[in-house]
């Protein structure tokens, strides 16, 4: 069953593209277990609670365990325009790494970083760790030079910049309509 979905702006295009990566049947539905993957693919940093909240709001009544693109897109668009699940700034990440590096070596060992990421806060899974290593680890030293790693994470524009532009356009359109009345 093909479900046509109108995309009204760049934010909806980005959400739709990420969603469709995980839409294995091409029917604009995904398994709820992939919600976190879709969000992270877009550059969001959701907690498990935020993922579960999104599932609770957007899960299909007709097909439990799945959710449909239009409902997901509408809900997540609002979250993004209000800066929910936004990753930390480069400055904040750098400050955090400096706390973890009291000797100011400018790197962390893979073993130490792996221990932190798997045991502290909201632990990473083995799969998430495996996905992180190619970006984080210097292949020559085997360590994580955190300034380079942060630059790798922050090298491109974010979906939050797109969300801010869409929000500004919507506010301008609403203000224009208010002036016409």
Order of alpha helices (4+ residues) and beta strands (2+ residues): alpha-beta-alpha-alpha-beta-alpha-alpha-beta-alpha-alpha-beta-alpha-alpha
